[in-house]
């Protein structure tokens, strides 16, 4: 937790059930912790059994091992959440990958393209498809889908399938938010800037020049911390964001608004 957020945690989600995919590390783990601290029953889903189980144990929640590209496993995930806690109030569809073989369109093979699309986009489709029926019966719900600031901007250091997948998440979230708004369901696309997670550290440790090219464009001069993104998720999950819907919710340190950054 950052100094900015320490000591000001609210209890906005008491009694609500939140499903978090990719809960074993990074943004997912930070969000599981934050939602639990605000009173939610947290269902931690991850394809990595040990990490996901550890996350669930830490937050006093339920662990469901799930490959989010598998429709049956996704259906079982949300059923487990409902059967255990009696509702599905929040779905943070966050699981994603950014593999090194996803690069320029000139170098990225079809297999890498399809793998990234399956994990980053198709999984969000499946999770929304599974969560919405529960929310419709309740007459309420908040879905937060992890997109990215790259869905709004172009980059010469391309990860073509990742960028395209996040653009798809953005468009799908907007459409679902419009479609189900009058049934009490809000759907927003969370668009983080670069986040200081193990995935990013591993990527940039191998290529410091690539990291430097990105960092210079961030007005605040640093990468985000995972708990800063988690705080945004908690806001979108709560009634404090009751009029925020079908949005691309940017938490990017000002990247998307910058032309020339401070020296």
Secondary structure as UniProt FT lines:
FT   TURN            3..7
FT   TURN            14..15
FT   STRAND          17..21
FT   TURN            22..24
FT   HELIX           26..37
FT   TURN            38..39
FT   STRAND          41..46
FT   HELIX           49..59
FT   STRAND          62..65
FT   TURN            68..69
FT   HELIX           71..85
FT   STRAND          90..93
FT   TURN            100..101
FT   TURN            105..107
FT   HELIX           110..117
FT   HELIX           118..122
FT   HELIX           123..138
FT   STRAND          141..146
FT   HELIX           149..151
FT   HELIX           160..179
FT   HELIX           181..183
FT   STRAND          185..192
FT   HELIX           198..205
FT   HELIX           208..215
FT   TURN            216..217
FT   TURN            219..220
FT   HELIX           226..237
FT   HELIX           239..241
FT   TURN            242..243
FT   STRAND          248..251
FT   TURN            253..254
FT   HELIX           255..257
//
